[in-house]
Amino acid sequence: MSMKTASKARITAIGTCVPARVLTNFDLEKMVDTSDEWIVQRTGIRERRIADENQFTSDLAIAAVEDMIKAYGKTVEDVDLILVSTTTPDYPFPSVASRIQARFGIGQAGALDVNATCAGFAYALHLANGMISAGLHRKVLVVAAETLSKVTDYTDRTTCILFGDGAGAVLVERDEQHPGFLAAHLGTKGEGGIHLYRTGLSRRMGEAELAGNGCIVQNGREVYKWAVTTVPAGMAKVVEQAGLTLGDVDWFIPHSANLRMIESICEKSGFPLEKTLYSMEYYGNTSAATIPLALSLGIRDGKVKPGDTLLLYGFGGGLVHAGLLVTWMP
């Protein structure tokens, strides 16, 4: 599904949070049969942040909102909808969004968690833009937060080297004069869900018996093959919907799953790697949080500037993907 959006909304602020604890590749060498050289060569990851035993997704989400408020001088008391993208909520219910509402005393806000795995931030932004542009809401708080370390099997060297914890938060506000959402492209390949999952109430998917005992299970080869064909095609479709080309994009910000995957996506799409932002080198794969973390790093480093056209593209378990073309105008 692709669409040019008749947007009446834009992103006006961003904040992030990562835990203080650092887990390096050298630390992992002491835990499983791996090495710093092997991990960097295959993933581009050098270290990741890990939540404390009593630190959960809502804690990181709240801290990211606080960072946004401090950095941009924003208020959230008049937010009328809270959307949180996460696959690792503190509890099955209540939602992380409702914990944020309680923490900030937001009086008249709906609260909803969205699960679109590593594409969750893009999906939640798409929903926020749609809600505002339809006239149903005026100010939406969008948060992507994960504590993947709590569902990672640290005896499985194929997955434990990848994942970290973190959160990002943005405000999406109504602005009919300077809308910031240009186009979107979303898609799903549900039959590929068996290649990336975490067991829950059911331990079967179709005819397949599931493994994992509540931890992440990934067939990296199959996910890689799907991503490096699906994302380049989606990138072309989303810019086409906006009447633009990839040459009009200032920065590409894909889900930071793996640097080798991003390199392949750039090669296949023809988009320059030097104009691509990612966050996995020092934060690891933080699922839904990788895109806001990468955007924040780009702003901090003086790369992303007001007026820049950004192509955000999330992809992950489901299998689901979502690309958004937005103008950065905080």
PAVEX-855455 format. One record per atom (N, C-alpha, C): residue in three letters; x, z, y. Coordinates in pm, whole numbers, plus 32768, in hexadecimal, padded with zeros to 4 digits. Example, Ala and Ser with C-alpha at 12.3 -4.5 7.8 and 13.67 -1.06 7.14 Angstrom:
// residues 2
ala8527830C7DC7;ala84CE830C7E3E;ala8528830C7EB6;ser850582C47F1F;ser855782CA7F96;ser850A83138003;
***
This chain:
// residues 330
met805480007F89;met800080008000;met80578000807C;ser80477F9A80D0;ser80927F92814D;ser80307F8981C0;met80577FBC8235;met7FFE7FB682A8;met804C7FC38328;lys801D7F7A838F;lys804A7F928416;lys7FEE7FFC844F;thr802580698482;thr7FD280D984AA;thr7FA580CB853A;ala7F2380E58550;ala7EEE80EE85D8;ala7EFE817F8604;ser7F7A81A5861D;ser7F9B8232862E;ser7F78826586BA;lys7F5482E486BD;lys7F42832D873A;lys7F9083B18735;ala800083B086EA;ala804D842A86D4;ala80E1840D86D8;arg8131847486F0;arg81C2846886E8;arg81FF84EE86C2;ile827884E9868E;ile82C48562866C;ile8304859686EC;thr82F286178708;thr8322864E8788;thr838F86B8877A;ala83AB86E58700;ala8410874F86EF;ala84378758865D;ile84AE878D8644;ile84DD87A085BA;ile8531881F85B1;gly85298863853F;gly857D88D78522;gly859F88D9848F;thr8609891D8469;thr8633892183DD;thr866689AB83B8;cys867489BF8337;cys86AF8A3A8302;cys86EB8A1F827A;val87638A538262;val879C8A5581DC;val87CD8AE381C2;pro87CB8B108144;pro87FB8B978124;pro88908BA68142;ala88BC8C21814F;ala89478C3C8170;ala89A58C2780F9;arg89758C418081;arg89CB8C3A800B;arg89F18BAB7FEA;val8A728B937FD5;val8AA68B0F7FB4;val8AD08B0B7F21;leu8AA48AA37EDA;leu8ACF8A8B7E51;leu8B208A0B7E51;thr8BA38A167E3E;thr8BFB89A27E44;thr8C0889607DBB;asn8C4388EB7DBB;asn8C6188A97D3B;asn8CC388FB7CEA;phe8D1E893F7D2E;phe8D8089927CE8;phe8D3C8A0A7CA5;asp8CD28A3E7CE5;asp8C838AA87CA5;asp8C418A747C26;leu8C0F89F97C2C;leu8BCC89BE7BB8;leu8C2D89A27B46;glu8CAC89897B67;glu8D1189767AFF;glu8D1B89EF7AA3;lys8CFB8A657AD9;lys8D038AE17A8C;lys8C858AFA7A3A;met8C1E8AA87A52;met8B9C8ABE7A13;met8B7D8A5979A5;val8BA589DB79BB;val8B8B8970795A;val8C0489157952;asp8C0388BD78F0;asp8C72885E78DC;asp8C6887ED7943;thr8CA6880279B7;thr8CA487A07A23;thr8D1E87B57A7A;ser8D2D87657AE3;ser8D9C87757B40;ser8D7287447BC9;asp8DB687757C2D;asp8D9B87497CB6;asp8DAA86B17CC1;glu8E14867B7C89;glu8E2C85EA7C91;glu8DBB859C7C4F;trp8D8E85C97BDB;trp8D2285857B92;trp8CA285867BE3;ile8C7F85F97C1D;ile8C0286067C69;ile8C0585AF7CE7;val8C7385B77D32;val8C7D856A7DAE;val8C7984D57D92;gln8CC184AA7D2C;gln8CC7841C7D0B;gln8C3E83E57CE6;arg8BEE84337CA0;arg8B6D84027C6F;arg8AF784207CC9;thr8B0384837D20;thr8A8E84AA7D71;thr8AAA84B37E07;gly8B2784C67E2F;gly8B4684DC7EBB;gly8B2D856A7EEA;ile8B0785C27E8D;ile8AE9864E7EB0;ile8B6686A57EA1;arg8B8286F77F07;arg8BF387527F03;arg8BC887E47EF4;glu8B5788057F31;glu8B22888C7F24;glu8A8D88897F43;arg8A4A88F97F24;arg89BC89047F3D;arg899E89957F62;arg892E89AB7FA7;arg89068A327FD0;arg88A08A697F6E;ile88AD8AEB7F4F;ile885C8B2A7EE8;ile88168BA67F21;ala87938BAD7F10;ala87468C207F40;ala876C8C9E7EF3;asp87668D0F7F38;asp877B8D8F7EF7;asp870A8DAD7E95;glu871F8E107E41;glu86BD8E317DDA;glu86338E4E7E16;asn86318E917E8A;asn85B38EB57EC9;asn85938E5E7F43;gln85C98DE77F46;gln85AE8D867FB1;gln85648D107F74;phe84F18CEF7FAE;phe849B8C8A7F70;phe847B8C197FD2;thr842F8BB87FA2;thr84138B417FF1;thr83D28B648077;ser83738BC18078;ser83328BE480F6;ser83958C20815A;asp83FA8C68812A;asp845F8CA28184;asp84AE8C3481CB;leu84D68BCD817F;leu85208B5E81BA;leu84C68B0E8218;ala84498AFA81F1;ala83EB8AB08245;ala83D48AF682CA;ile83BF8B7782C6;ile83A98BC58341;ile84248BC0839A;ala849B8BCC835E;ala85168BC783AC;ala85298B3E83EE;ala85018AD383A9;ala850B8A4D83E3;ala84AD8A3E845A;val84358A768451;val83D88A7384C2;val84108AC28537;glu84488B36851A;glu84858B878584;glu84F78B3D85C8;asp85478AF58579;asp85B48AA585B2;asp857D8A37860D;met851189F885E5;met84D189908636;met849E89C986B9;ile845D8A3A86B3;ile84278A7B872B;ile84988A9B878E;lys85058AD28759;lys85778AF687AD;lys85BB8A7C87E8;ala85CE8A148799;ala8618899F87C6;ala85CB894B882C;tyr85468945881E;tyr84F788EB8873;tyr8498893588D1;gly849789B988CB;gly84408A058924;gly83AC89EF8909;lys838A89D4888D;lys830089B68868;lys82B38A358846;thr822E8A29884A;thr81D68A918819;thr81888A5A87A1;val81648AB18747;val81188A8586D2;val80908ACA86C8;glu80738B228726;glu7FF48B6C8720;glu7F7B8B108727;asp7F8C8A9A8765;asp7F1C8A3C8772;asp7F2089CB870B;val7F7689D786A7;val7F7689778638;val7EEE897D85F2;asp7EB4890A85D0;asp7E31890C858E;asp7E3588DE84FD;leu7EAE88BD84CB;leu7EBD889C843D;leu7F4E88B38414;ile7F6388F283A1;ile7FE7890A836B;ile7FF188C382E5;leu8053886982D9;leu806C8821825D;leu80F78844822B;val8101887481B3;val818288978178;val8199884480FB;ser820687FB80F9;ser822D87B08081;ser828E88058030;thr826788267FB6;thr82BE88737F5E;thr829488617ECD;thr82F7886A7E74;thr82DB88727DE5;thr82FF88FA7DAD;thr832F89527E05;thr835C89D77DDA;thr831C8A437E32;pro82968A4A7E34;pro82558AB27E85;pro82738B3D7E4D;asp82688BA17EA4;asp82808C2A7E78;asp82228C4F7E05;tyr81A68C207E0F;tyr813F8C3E7DAB;tyr80EE8BBE7D92;pro80A98BB47D1F;pro804A8B457D11;pro7FE38B457D82;phe7FB78BBA7DA9;phe7F688BCF7E22;phe7F758C617E46;pro7F6F8C867EC7;pro7F508C357F3B;pro7FBF8BD17F5D;ser7F9D8B6E7FAF;ser7FFA8B057FD3;ser80688B378030;val80D68AEE8032;val81408B0A8093;val810B8AF78121;ala80B68A918134;ala807C8A7781B8;ala802F8AF181EB;ser7FE88B358192;ser7F9B8BAB81BD;ser7FF78C1E81E0;arg806D8C2681A0;arg80CD8C9081C3;arg81088C75824F;ile811D8BF6826F;ile814C8BD382F5;ile80E28BF6835D;gln80648BD7833D;gln7FF78BF8839A;gln7FF38C8E83B5;ala80048CDE834C;ala80018D6F835D;ala80778DA083AF;arg80EE8D6A8394;arg81678D9983DA;arg815F8D80846F;phe812B8D0D8499;phe81298CEC8527;phe80A38D0B8569;gly80458D41851F;gly7FC58D668559;gly7F7B8CF18596;ile7F7F8C808552;ile7F3D8C088585;ile7EA88C138565;gly7E578C2585CB;gly7DCD8C5085B6;gly7D708BEA8579;gln7D798B6B85A3;gln7D138B09857E;gln7D508A918536;ala7DA38AA984D4;ala7DE78A3C848F;ala7DBD8A3283FD;gly7DA689B883CF;gly7D9C89A18340;gly7E2789A68304;ala7E2F89C48283;ala7EB289D38243;ala7EAE899481B9;leu7F10893C819F;leu7F0E88EF8123;leu7F9B88D280F4;asp7FB688E88073;asp803388BD8036;asp802088337FF9;val808787DF8007;val808587567FD5;val80F787497F70;asn80D987167EF9;asn814187017E94;asn8152866C7E7C;ala81BA86357EBA;ala81E285AA7E9D;ala827785A97E82;thr82A786167E47;thr8334862A7E22;thr839185FE7E92;cys83F485AC7E73;cys845B85887ED5;cys8429852A7F41;ala83B284F27F2F;ala837384A07F97;ala831584F27FEE;gly831085747FD8;gly82AB85C88016;gly82AD85CC80AC;phe832585CB80EA;phe832C85D0817B;phe82EE855381B8;ala830C84DF817F;ala82D2846281B2;ala823B8461819E;tyr820C848F812B;tyr817C84958112;tyr813884F48175;ala81718568818C;ala813485C981E7;ala813185958277;leu819B855082A0;leu819B85128325;leu812F84A8832F;his811F845982C6;his80B883F182C3;his802E843082D2;leu8016849D828B;leu7F9784E48297;leu7F83851B8323;ala7FEA8556835C;ala7FE0858F83E3;ala7FBD85248449;asn800284B38442;asn7FE58445849D;asn7F568414848B;gly7F2A8406840F;gly7EA283D883F6;gly7E398438842B;met7E4E84BA8415;met7DEF851E8443;met7DE3851E84DC;ile7E558514851F;ile7E54851685B2;ile7E1B849385E8;ser7E46842485B1;ser7E1983A285E3;ser7D83838D85CD;ala7D4C83CE8565;ala7CBD83C7854A;ala7C6D842385A5;gly7CB2847585F3;gly7C6D84D0864E;gly7C428552860F;leu7C70856F8597;leu7C4885EA8552;leu7C9C86618577;his7D1A864985A1;his7D7486B485C9;his7DC686868640;arg7E0486E88684;arg7E5586C786F9;arg7EE786F186E9;lys7F0187568699;lys7F8A878B868F;lys7F9F87BD8600;val7FF5877785B6;val800987968528;val809A87C28512;leu80AA883184CE;leu812D886384A6;leu814A88308419;val81B487E1840B;val81DB87A9838A;val825E87E9835E;val825F882382E8;val82D5886882B4;val82F488338228;ala8374881B820D;ala83A287FC8186;ala84048869815E;ala83EA88AD80F0;ala843D891E80C9;ala844589298031;glu84BB89488001;glu84D189527F70;glu853789BE7F4E;thr851F8A017EDF;thr85848A577EA1;thr85958A267E11;leu85D589B37E05;leu85E589747D82;leu864289C37D27;ser86988A177D62;ser86F28A657D0D;ser86A68AC17CAE;lys862B8AE37CD2;lys85DB8B3E7C80;lys859D8AF67C08;val85A28A707C07;val856B8A247B96;val85D489C47B5E;thr865389E57B72;thr86C289957B3F;thr870089DA7AC7;asp871A898E7A60;asp875C89C179E7;asp87F389B879FA;tyr88348A287A11;tyr88C48A297A2E;tyr891A8A2079B0;thr88DB89FE7940;thr892889D978C9;thr8925894278B3;asp88D588FA7903;asp88C9886978F7;asp891F88287962;arg899287F6793C;arg89F187C2799E;arg89C3874279E0;thr896086FF79A7;thr8930868279E3;thr88D5869C7A5B;thr889587127A60;thr883A872F7ACF;thr886B87A07B2A;cys88B288027AF3;cys88D588777B46;cys893888557BB4;ile898087E67BA8;ile89E087BD7C0F;ile899987817C89;leu891787617C7B;leu88D187157CE2;leu888B87697D4B;phe884887D57D20;phe87DD880C7D72;phe880888827DC9;gly87CA88887E3F;gly87DE88F57E9D;gly875C89197EE0;asp876489797F3D;asp86EE89AF7F80;asp86F589968016;gly868289818055;gly8681896B80E5;gly85F5894E8117;ala85E98943819C;ala8566892A81D9;ala857788E3825F;gly851388948281;gly850C88548304;gly847D88588336;ala846D886383B9;ala83E7886B83F6;ala83E28810846F;val837287CB8480;val835C877A84F7;val82CF8793852C;leu82BF877B85AE;leu823A877985ED;leu821086E885FF;val819486CB85DD;val815A864985F8;val80E586618657;glu80EB862586CD;glu8087863E8734;glu804385BC8760;arg7FC985CA8791;arg7F7D855787C2;arg7FBE85218842;asp7FD4849E8845;asp800A845C88BB;asp7FDE83CA88B6;glu7F7283AC88FF;glu7F3C832488FC;glu7F9182C2894C;gln7FDE82F689AD;gln802E829F8A03;gln80B2827589C1;his80ED82D08972;his816F82B28936;his816D82D788A0;pro811D82938851;pro811982B387C1;pro819D828F877E;gly81BF82DE8717;gly824182CC86D8;gly823E8297864A;phe81C88285860F;phe81BE82558585;phe819D81C18587;leu81F4816F854D;leu81E780DF8558;leu81AB809E84DC;ala81D480CA8465;ala81A4808D83E9;ala81C280E98374;ala817E80CC8303;ala8191811E828B;ala818180C8820E;his81C680F281A5;his81B780B18122;his81C1811D80B8;leu815981298065;leu8153818F7FFD;leu813B814F7F76;gly816C81907F0B;gly8155815A7E86;gly816D81C17E19;thr813D81A07DA2;thr814481FA7D30;thr815B81AB7CB0;lys81AC81E47C56;lys81B981B07BCE;lys81A782287B70;gly8129824A7B5A;gly810982C37B10;gly813D82C57A82;glu8149824F7A45;glu817B824C79BB;glu820D827679B1;gly825282797A24;gly82DD82A67A26;gly82ED833C7A37;gly827D83857A3C;gly828484157A4F;gly82D4845E79E6;ile82DB8427796F;ile832384657900;ile83B9846C791A;his83EA8420797B;his847A841C7996;his84A9848879F6;leu844C84CE7A36;leu847385397A93;leu83FD85997AA0;tyr840C86127A68;tyr839B866E7A65;tyr83CB86FE7A58;arg836A87587A67;arg837D87E67A4A;arg82FE88177A06;thr830A88587994;thr82938881794A;thr824588EC7996;gly81C288EB7980;gly8169894E79BC;gly810989827954;leu80878976796F;leu802489A5790F;leu802689507890;ser804588CF78A0;ser804B8876782C;ser80DB885A7806;arg80F188497786;arg817488247754;arg817187997713;arg810A874A7739;arg810186C17709;arg80E68664777E;met811885E97774;met80F9858177D5;met80D885047785;gly805784E2777F;gly802C84797725;gly804684A47696;glu80938454764E;glu80B4847375C3;glu813784BE75B4;ala817E84D47625;ala8204850E761F;ala820185A77628;glu825185E775D6;glu8267867775DD;glu82D386907644;leu82BA86EE76A0;leu83168706770F;leu8379877476EE;ala83F087697728;ala845787D0771D;ala8466881577A5;gly84C3887177AE;gly84E888A67830;gly84C48935784F;asn845D896C780F;asn843A89F87824;asn842C8A1D78B8;gly83EA89C67904;gly83D289E37991;gly844089B779EE;cys84AF898379BA;cys851C89527A0D;cys851388B97A1B;ile855B88857A7C;ile855B87F67A96;ile859987AB7A21;val8555874179F6;val858886E6798F;val858A865A79CC;gln85FB861679C2;gln860985937A01;gln8652853279A6;asn861B84BA799B;asn86618449795E;asn869D83FB79D2;gly8716842279F6;gly875483EB7A6D;gly876383547A6D;arg8781831B79F9;arg8793828B79EF;arg871282407A13;glu86A2826F79DC;glu8622822B79F6;glu85F5823E7A86;val860882B67ABE;val85E282CD7B4A;val863782767BA6;tyr86B7826C7B87;tyr871382187BD6;tyr86E481877BD5;lys86C681517B5E;lys869C80C67B52;lys861D80AD7BA3;trp85BE810A7B9D;trp854280FC7BE8;trp855B80FF7C7F;ala85AC81607CAC;ala85C181737D3C;ala860980FD7D7C;val867080C97D39;val86C280627D7A;val867D7FD97D7B;thr860D7FCC7D37;thr85BC7F527D44;thr85437F6A7D9E;thr85047FDE7D90;thr84897FFC7DDA;thr84A280127E6E;val850A805F7E90;val852080827F1D;val854780097F72;pro85A67FB57F48;pro85C57F3F7F9B;pro854A7EE77FB4;ala84F77ED47F4E;ala847E7E857F60;ala841F7EC97FC3;gly84137F4C7FBA;gly83BD7F968015;gly83F17F9480A4;met84757F9980B4;met84B07F91813A;met84897F0F817E;ala84917EA28134;ala846E7E1F816C;ala83DB7E1B8194;lys83857E578141;lys82F67E53815D;lys82D17EA781D7;val830F7F1B81E7;val82E77F728256;val83117F3682DD;val83877EF982E4;val83AE7EBC8365;val835C7E3E837F;glu83387DF68316;glu82E47D7F8327;glu825D7DA58360;gln82247E148333;gln81A47E418368;gln81AA7E5B83FE;ala821C7E87842F;ala822D7EA484BD;ala82547E28850E;gly82647DB684CA;gly828F7D3E850F;gly83207D418536;leu83707D8F84EB;leu83FE7D9E8507;leu84507D71848E;thr84D27D7D849A;thr852E7D65842B;thr85867DE08419;leu85CF7DE483AC;leu862B7E558398;leu86967E5A8405;gly86B27DE98444;gly87127DE884B2;gly86E27E33852C;asp865E7E4D8535;asp86277E9985A5;asp862C7F30858E;val86517F598515;val86567FE784F2;val86DC8022851E;asp86D5808F856A;asp875080D08598;asp878E8128852A;trp8737817084E1;trp876981CA8479;trp870B81CA8402;phe874581BB838C;phe86FD81C6830D;phe8716825382D8;ile86A9829B82BA;ile86B683248286;ile866A832D8202;pro86AD830F8194;pro866C83188111;pro867483A680DA;his862683C08073;his8637843C8027;his86C684457FF5;ser870784B7800E;ser879384C97FE7;ser879D84FB7F58;ala878284A37EFA;ala878A84C87E6D;ala881984C17E3C;asn885E84567E61;asn88E084387E27;asn891F83CB7E7D;leu899A83DF7EA8;leu89D9837E7F00;leu89E982F57EBD;arg8A0682F27E3C;arg8A1582727DF7;arg899182257DF6;met8922826D7DEA;met889F822E7DEE;met888581F47E79;ile88A782407EE0;ile889482117F69;ile88EB81977F84;glu896681987F53;glu89BE81257F64;glu898280A87F23;ser894880B97EAD;ser890B80487E68;ser888F80167EB3;ile883E80727EE6;ile87C7804B7F33;ile87F17FFE7FB0;cys8858802B7FF4;cys88887FE5806B;cys88BD7F598047;glu89067F527FD9;glu893E7ED17FAF;glu88CE7E6E7F8E;lys88697E9C7F43;lys87FE7E437F1A;lys87A37E1B7F8D;ser87937E757FEE;ser873B7E588060;ser87837E0E80D0;gly88097E1280CD;gly88587DD68139;gly88637E2E81B3;phe883E7EAE81A5;phe88477F098218;phe88CF7F4E8217;pro89127F56828A;pro899A7F8F828D;pro899D80258270;leu89F7804D8217;leu8A0580DA81F4;leu8A2D812D826D;glu8A7980F382C9;glu8AA6813F833E;glu8A348162839D;lys89BF8125838B;lys894A814683DB;lys88E381948387;thr891581D6831F;thr88C1822382C3;thr88E782B682CC;leu8884830C82D7;leu889A839B82E2;leu886F83E08261;tyr88BF84418234;tyr889E848B81BB;tyr88D2851A81C8;ser889F85728171;ser88BD8600817D;ser88F4863E80FE;met890B85EC8096;met892D86298015;met89BD865B800B;glu8A17862D8062;glu8AA4864F8050;glu8ABB86E68050;tyr8A7C872C80AE;tyr8A9087BE80B7;tyr8A12880F8099;tyr89A187CB8081;tyr892588118062;tyr88EF87EF7FD8;gly892487887F97;gly88F0875D7F16;gly886987187F25;asn882887007EB5;asn87A286C47EB4;asn873E87347EC9;thr870087377F3E;thr869D879E7F5F;thr860F87667F5A;ser85FB86FC7F0E;ser857886BF7EF9;ser8537869C7F7F;ala84C086CF7F9A;ala847686A98013;ala84C286C78093;ala851F8727808F;ala856487518109;ala85DA86F7812E;thr8603869980D8;thr867D864D80F5;thr866F85F88172;ile85FB85BC8189;ile85EB856381FC;ile85EF85B08280;pro85A1861C8292;pro85AF86668311;pro863986A38324;leu867B86CE82B9;leu8703870182C7;leu8762869482F6;ala8754861B82C1;ala87A985AB82EA;ala878C8583837A;leu870D858083A0;leu86E98560842A;leu872385C7848A;ser871986458467;ser874F86AF84BD;ser87E686A284CD;leu882C86838460;leu88BD866E8468;leu88DE85F884C2;gly888E858D84B9;gly88A38518850D;gly8890853685A0;ile882F858A85BF;ile881885B4864A;ile888B860C8679;arg88B1866B8625;arg891E86C78648;arg89A0867E8664;asp89BB86178616;asp8A3985CC8624;asp8A3385628691;gly89C3855986D8;gly89B784F98745;gly899E846B8719;lys89788458869C;lys895C83D0866B;lys88CF83A4868F;val886D83F5866C;val87E183D48689;val87C283F98718;lys878E83988763;lys876F83AB87F1;lys86DD8389880B;pro86A283C28874;pro861883A28896;pro8605830B88A6;gly859982D9886C;gly857D824B886F;gly85AC820087F4;asp85FB8240879F;asp862C81FF8726;asp85BB81E786C2;thr85C58177867C;thr856681578611;thr85A08187858D;leu855481DA8546;leu8582821884CA;leu852D81E78456;leu856E81C783E8;leu852981A5836B;leu853F82188309;leu84D7826782F5;leu84DB82D78297;leu84A482A68211;tyr84E982C881A4;tyr84B8829A8122;tyr84D0830580B7;gly8462833D8086;gly846983A0801C;gly844183647F96;phe847B83977F2A;phe845B83667EA4;phe847D83D37E3F;gly842A83E07DD7;gly844884477D73;gly83DC84517D09;gly83D884C87CCB;gly838284DF7C57;gly82F284B87C72;gly82B884787C0F;gly822E84497C1C;gly821083D07BC3;leu825C83677BD1;leu82C3834E7C37;leu827C831E7CB6;val82A083557D28;val826083317DA7;val82CA830C7E0D;his82A182BC7E6F;his82FC829C7EDD;his82AB82867F5C;ala82EC82997FCF;ala82A98288804F;ala8311826980BA;gly82F981FE8104;gly834E81D98173;gly830181DD81F5;leu833F8212825E;leu8302821882E3;leu836381E08349;leu8330819083A4;leu837D81608415;leu834C81AB848F;val83A681F684CF;val837F824A8541;val83E1823A85B3;thr83B28257862A;thr8409825D869E;thr842582F086BD;trp84A5831186CE;trp84CA839C86EB;trp84BD83B28782;met845683FE87AA;met843C841A8837;met841384AB8847;pro846F85098835;pro84498598883E;pro842485BF88CC;
***
